[in-house]
Structure formats: C-alpha cells, structure tokens
Amino acid sequence: MRLSVVPLTASLKIPPGNGFWIYDDRLVVVEDWHTELWLDATDSLTAYEKVWDTLTESAVYGPDAHRSILRARQTPGPR
C-alpha cells in the first residue's frame, strides 16, 4: 500500500468525482449519493484504472504529502 495526497492546490486533469475502491483488478466499488455500485465488467475496471492513474499524476508522496497535510491543517477555515 502506498499513501498519497492530492493537494488542494494541485492542477487536476479530471475533476474528482465519487469515491471508489479498486480491489485486485477484479472489482471496483463506487460510492454514489444513493447507492453503492459493485462493478466487475472489464470495461468498468479499465475506466476506473484510468481515472486512478490520472488522479495519481496530481498526487504527492512522502515528505511532500506530509507538508501538504500540514499546510491544510494550518489553513484557517470555518469552525
């Protein structure tokens, strides 16, 4: 497992959508407003793998991820 963070200031090639999980190249679970989808069709797996790869291009890892988290925690926001 590898943890990464997409910084709030990152330039994204695609807009972030609903949360999803890819399991063992056999299953994608997608959370939607009203349901949870379990997708196992090859074309669905391929689509979500492309989404993952595209979002990963904007992610940071290791010390860069740690700094991004610290900056977000220090940013004033609604309380």
Backbone as a printed PyTorch tensor [residue, N CA C, xyz], in Angstrom:
tensor([[[  0.8550,  -1.1640,   0.0000],
         [  0.0000,   0.0000,   0.0000],
         [  0.9010,   1.2260,   0.0000]],

        [[  0.4610,   2.2300,  -0.7130],
         [  1.1920,   3.4810,  -0.8120],
         [  0.1990,   4.6220,  -0.6080]],

        [[  0.4970,   5.4900,   0.3480],
         [ -0.3910,   6.6050,   0.6610],
         [  0.0590,   7.8450,  -0.0960]],

        [[ -0.8810,   8.4980,  -0.7140],
         [ -0.5900,   9.7480,  -1.4030],
         [ -1.6840,  10.7480,  -1.0800]],

        [[ -1.3940,  12.0060,  -1.3890],
         [ -2.3350,  13.0950,  -1.1470],
         [ -2.4170,  13.9290,  -2.4150]],

        [[ -3.6290,  14.3080,  -2.7860],
         [ -3.7950,  15.2620,  -3.8730],
         [ -3.9910,  16.6170,  -3.1990]],

        [[ -2.9700,  17.4880,  -3.2840],
         [ -3.0620,  18.7890,  -2.6080],
         [ -4.2300,  19.6270,  -3.1140]],

        [[ -4.7370,  20.4900,  -2.2440],
         [ -5.8330,  21.3720,  -2.6290],
         [ -5.4410,  22.2880,  -3.7800]],

        [[ -4.1550,  22.5590,  -3.9190],
         [ -3.6710,  23.4650,  -4.9650],
         [ -3.2480,  22.7290,  -6.2390]],

        [[ -3.4200,  21.4190,  -6.2720],
         [ -2.9730,  20.6290,  -7.4240],
         [ -3.7890,  20.9500,  -8.6630]],

        [[ -3.1240,  20.9160,  -9.7870],
         [ -3.7860,  21.0480, -11.0730],
         [ -4.2870,  19.6500, -11.4610]],

        [[ -5.5890,  19.5220, -11.6510],
         [ -6.1860,  18.2240, -11.9550],
         [ -6.5540,  18.1290, -13.4270]],

        [[ -6.2840,  16.9740, -14.0280],
         [ -6.6590,  16.7350, -15.4220],
         [ -8.1210,  16.3160, -15.5540]],

        [[ -8.6840,  15.8140, -14.4580],
         [-10.1010,  15.4570, -14.4160],
         [-10.6510,  15.9140, -13.0710]],

        [[-11.9330,  16.2510, -13.0040],
         [-12.4930,  16.6620, -11.7160],
         [-12.6560,  15.4420, -10.8070]],

        [[-12.4160,  15.6170,  -9.5150],
         [-12.6490,  14.4980,  -8.6080],
         [-14.1470,  14.1930,  -8.5650]],

        [[-14.4620,  12.9390,  -8.5620],
         [-15.8640,  12.5240,  -8.5300],
         [-16.1500,  11.7420,  -7.2670]],

        [[-16.9950,  10.7780,  -7.3890],
         [-17.3450,   9.9410,  -6.2480],
         [-16.1710,   9.0800,  -5.8190]],

        [[-16.1650,   8.7100,  -4.5420],
         [-15.1260,   7.8220,  -4.0380],
         [-15.2610,   6.4310,  -4.6440]],

        [[-14.1120,   5.7780,  -4.8380],
         [-14.1410,   4.4130,  -5.3580],
         [-12.9340,   3.6480,  -4.8560]],

        [[-13.0640,   2.3450,  -4.8540],
         [-12.0060,   1.4420,  -4.4250],
         [-11.8040,   0.3810,  -5.4990]],

        [[-10.5650,   0.1150,  -5.8460],
         [-10.2420,  -0.9300,  -6.8070],
         [ -9.6810,  -2.1110,  -6.0290]],

        [[-10.2860,  -3.2770,  -6.1910],
         [ -9.8610,  -4.4850,  -5.4880],
         [ -9.2830,  -5.5040,  -6.4680]],

        [[ -8.0180,  -5.8200,  -6.3400],
         [ -7.3810,  -6.9310,  -7.0480],
         [ -7.6770,  -7.0230,  -8.5420]],

        [[ -7.8490,  -5.9500,  -9.2230],
         [ -8.1230,  -5.9600, -10.6660],
         [ -9.3350,  -6.8060, -11.0390]],

        [[-10.2200,  -7.0480, -10.0750],
         [-11.4250,  -7.8360, -10.3540],
         [-12.7030,  -7.1190,  -9.9790]],

        [[-12.5680,  -6.0760,  -9.1430],
         [-13.7750,  -5.4270,  -8.6350],
         [-13.4870,  -3.9590,  -8.3370]],

        [[-14.4310,  -3.1030,  -8.7170],
         [-14.4130,  -1.6930,  -8.3340],
         [-15.7040,  -1.4350,  -7.5720]],

        [[-15.5800,  -0.8290,  -6.3920],
         [-16.7450,  -0.4390,  -5.6110],
         [-16.8170,   1.0840,  -5.6640]],

        [[-17.9680,   1.6030,  -6.1170],
         [-18.1650,   3.0400,  -6.2980],
         [-19.2640,   3.5040,  -5.3560]],

        [[-18.9860,   4.5680,  -4.6010],
         [-19.9870,   5.1650,  -3.7140],
         [-20.7060,   6.2800,  -4.4660]],

        [[-22.0100,   6.2400,  -4.4460],
         [-22.8160,   7.2920,  -5.0480],
         [-23.7220,   7.8610,  -3.9630]],

        [[-24.4660,   8.9030,  -4.2830],
         [-25.3300,   9.5260,  -3.2870],
         [-26.3700,   8.5610,  -2.7260]],

        [[-26.8570,   7.6900,  -3.5550],
         [-27.9820,   6.8610,  -3.1340],
         [-27.6780,   5.3590,  -3.1380]],

        [[-26.4950,   4.9680,  -3.5620],
         [-26.2270,   3.5350,  -3.6510],
         [-24.7290,   3.2590,  -3.7010]],

        [[-24.3960,   2.0270,  -3.5420],
         [-23.0260,   1.5520,  -3.7080],
         [-23.0290,   0.5920,  -4.8970]],

        [[-22.1430,   0.8360,  -5.8520],
         [-22.0930,   0.0140,  -7.0510],
         [-20.9070,  -0.9390,  -6.9790]],

        [[-21.1230,  -2.1980,  -7.2780],
         [-20.0590,  -3.2000,  -7.3540],
         [-19.8950,  -3.5400,  -8.8340]],

        [[-18.7890,  -3.1260,  -9.4170],
         [-18.5740,  -3.2840, -10.8490],
         [-17.4630,  -4.2870, -11.1080]],

        [[-17.7430,  -5.2810, -11.9670],
         [-16.7100,  -6.2720, -12.2800],
         [-16.5110,  -6.4750, -13.7820]],

        [[-17.1970,  -5.6760, -14.5920],
         [-17.0250,  -5.7660, -16.0440],
         [-15.6660,  -5.1770, -16.4250]],

        [[-15.0240,  -5.7830, -17.3870],
         [-13.6850,  -5.3680, -17.8100],
         [-13.6470,  -3.8990, -18.1990]],

        [[-14.6490,  -3.4180, -18.9400],
         [-14.6320,  -2.0110, -19.3580],
         [-14.7590,  -1.0580, -18.1730]],

        [[-15.5110,  -1.4420, -17.1570],
         [-15.6220,  -0.6160, -15.9520],
         [-14.3020,  -0.5920, -15.1840]],

        [[-13.6780,  -1.7620, -15.0440],
         [-12.3810,  -1.8230, -14.3610],
         [-11.3520,  -0.9620, -15.0870]],

        [[-11.3220,  -1.0570, -16.3960],
         [-10.3760,  -0.2740, -17.1960],
         [-10.6240,   1.2220, -17.0180]],

        [[-11.8850,   1.6380, -17.0130],
         [-12.2220,   3.0560, -16.8610],
         [-11.7420,   3.5870, -15.5140]],

        [[-11.9990,   2.8480, -14.4430],
         [-11.5970,   3.3240, -13.1160],
         [-10.0870,   3.2540, -12.9170]],

        [[ -9.4220,   2.3280, -13.5610],
         [ -7.9560,   2.3000, -13.5120],
         [ -7.3820,   3.5320, -14.2020]],

        [[ -8.0000,   3.9670, -15.2990],
         [ -7.5530,   5.1880, -15.9900],
         [ -7.7980,   6.4160, -15.1130]],

        [[ -8.9540,   6.4620, -14.4470],
         [ -9.2400,   7.5690, -13.5310],
         [ -8.1900,   7.6040, -12.4240]],

        [[ -7.9030,   6.4520, -11.8410],
         [ -6.9030,   6.3630, -10.7740],
         [ -5.5420,   6.8530, -11.2710]],

        [[ -5.1160,   6.3650, -12.4290],
         [ -3.8130,   6.7680, -12.9820],
         [ -3.7610,   8.2750, -13.2230]],

        [[ -4.8570,   8.8460, -13.7050],
         [ -4.8980,  10.2790, -13.9790],
         [ -4.8270,  11.0910, -12.6900]],

        [[ -5.5800,  10.6860, -11.6680],
         [ -5.5270,  11.3950, -10.3870],
         [ -4.1630,  11.2390,  -9.7220]],

        [[ -3.5350,  10.0790,  -9.8930],
         [ -2.2190,   9.8260,  -9.3060],
         [ -1.1710,  10.8030,  -9.8400]],

        [[ -1.3410,  11.2530, -11.0790],
         [ -0.4000,  12.2160, -11.6610],
         [ -0.3750,  13.5290, -10.8840]],

        [[ -1.4560,  13.8670, -10.1810],
         [ -1.5350,  15.1020,  -9.4040],
         [ -1.1900,  14.8950,  -7.9350]],

        [[ -0.9580,  13.6620,  -7.5440],
         [ -0.7040,  13.3420,  -6.1340],
         [  0.7500,  13.5710,  -5.7510]],

        [[  0.9620,  13.7520,  -4.4440],
         [  2.3100,  13.8500,  -3.8870],
         [  2.4680,  12.7480,  -2.8500]],

        [[  3.7220,  12.3880,  -2.5870],
         [  4.0350,  11.2640,  -1.7100],
         [  5.0900,  11.6750,  -0.6920]],

        [[  5.2460,  10.8660,   0.3470],
         [  6.3230,  11.0460,   1.3200],
         [  6.3300,  12.4270,   1.9490]],

        [[  7.5230,  13.0500,   2.0130],
         [  7.6390,  14.3680,   2.6540],
         [  6.7480,  15.4340,   2.0060]],

        [[  6.5630,  15.3560,   0.6990],
         [  5.6870,  16.3240,   0.0280],
         [  4.2410,  16.1600,   0.4940]],

        [[  3.7900,  14.9380,   0.6770],
         [  2.4430,  14.6810,   1.1810],
         [  2.3080,  15.1920,   2.6140]],

        [[  3.3280,  14.9450,   3.4150],
         [  3.3130,  15.3990,   4.8110],
         [  3.1930,  16.9260,   4.8580]],

        [[  3.9630,  17.6330,   4.0410],
         [  3.8930,  19.0980,   4.0060],
         [  2.5150,  19.5720,   3.5470]],

        [[  1.9400,  18.8850,   2.5920],
         [  0.6150,  19.2570,   2.1060],
         [ -0.4330,  19.1200,   3.2160]],

        [[ -0.3420,  18.0570,   3.9840],
         [ -1.2720,  17.8480,   5.1110],
         [ -1.0820,  18.9340,   6.1610]],

        [[  0.1600,  19.2560,   6.4860],
         [  0.4330,  20.3010,   7.4790],
         [ -0.1080,  21.6550,   7.0130]],

        [[  0.0860,  21.9880,   5.7270],
         [ -0.4380,  23.2560,   5.1990],
         [ -1.9610,  23.2890,   5.3040]],

        [[ -2.6140,  22.1910,   4.9790],
         [ -4.0780,  22.1460,   5.0460],
         [ -4.5500,  22.3040,   6.4870]],

        [[ -3.8510,  21.7010,   7.4230],
         [ -4.2400,  21.8160,   8.8390],
         [ -4.0580,  23.2350,   9.3720]],

        [[ -3.0910,  23.9730,   8.8170],
         [ -2.7910,  25.3250,   9.2920],
         [ -3.6400,  26.3910,   8.5890]],

        [[ -4.3710,  26.0030,   7.5580],
         [ -5.1910,  26.9440,   6.8170],
         [ -6.4550,  27.2690,   7.6190]],

        [[ -6.6790,  28.5560,   7.8840],
         [ -7.9030,  28.9110,   8.6390],
         [ -9.1420,  28.5240,   7.8360]],

        [[-10.1240,  28.0810,   8.5250],
         [-11.3820,  27.7040,   7.8860],
         [-12.5150,  27.8410,   8.8510]],

        [[-13.7150,  27.4930,   8.4370],
         [-14.8720,  27.5890,   9.3340],
         [-14.7040,  26.6710,  10.5340]],

        [[-15.1690,  27.1070,  11.6410],
         [-15.0740,  26.3080,  12.8800],
         [-16.4360,  25.9230,  13.3690]]])
